[in-house]
Structures are given as C-alpha cells and as structure tokens.
Amino acid sequence: MNKLDLHGVKHRDAANKVDTFIRRNIINMPVEIITGNSIDMQNIVRKVVTSYNLDIQPKSFVNLGSYIIK
C-alpha cells in the first residue's frame, strides 16, 4: 500500500500534495495518508479525498492520525 506522510508539511502545501498523491495512485487504491494529530491537517485531507468521491476511514480507532483511502 502506498503511503503519504504529511508530518513536516505546511498546511498551505498539504492540499496540493494530497491531490497529487491521489491522482498518481487512483488505480492503486487503497492508500494510506498519515496526518498526525493536527485537526486542521485532517480536515484538509478529508476535503481533498471527498472531492474525489473516495472513502476515508481511520486506520485504527486508537490512532486517528492515519487514514485509509479507497
């Protein structure tokens, strides 16, 4: 499974990185996007993912900083 780790990525750059990652991996779903604990980063990822009509679920309900996209 391909992964995108957003640790260290500025919020202003996150949407573009997520969009590029999804476009490059759209035929390789599912993928994992690691947001960390930032609620703002999680919201950015959700917005981009939903624009592609994809499903986003936490990888684990114990760790809400990593999401599986399919």
N, C-alpha and C positions, 0 to 999 in steps of 0.2 A: 504494500500500500504506500503510495506517495504521500509525503508529509510536507507541510509548510509550517515552519516555526516562526511566529511573529514576535518573539522576545527580541527586544532591542530595536524594533521597527517603530518609527514615529507614527502617531495616529494619522497625520496628514498623508502619509505614504501607504497606509495599510490597505485602503480600498483598492488602489491600483495593483498592489501585489496580489491580493486575493483574487481580483478579477483575472489577472494574467495567469495565475496558478490554475484557476478553474477552467479557463479556456484551453490551456495546454493539456489538461487532464480529463476533459469532459468524457472521453471514451474509456478512461481508466478508473472510473468510479468503482468503489468508494475511495475517498481520500480523507486524510486527517489534517485538520488545521489546529495548531496549538496557539491559543491566545494568551495564556496566563490568566491571572485573576482580574485583569482590567475589565470592568463592566463596559467602558467605552469601546475597547477593542472588540469585545464580544458582540456589541451592538453593530459595529462596523461590519464584522464578518457576517452576521445574520442578514443585514441589509443586502449585501452583495449576493449571498447564497440564495436568498428568496427571489432576487431579480432573475435568477436562472431557473426558478421553479424547482429547486432541489430541496431535498430533505436534510435537515441539520439536527443532530442528536448529540448530547454529551457522550463522550467515550465511556465515562463512568459517572455515576451519580455521586461518587465520593470526590472526584476531581472534576470540577466544572470548568477547567481551563483548557480542555482539549475536546474537539468536536469531530464527529464522523459526518462526512457529507456524501450523500448518494442521491 
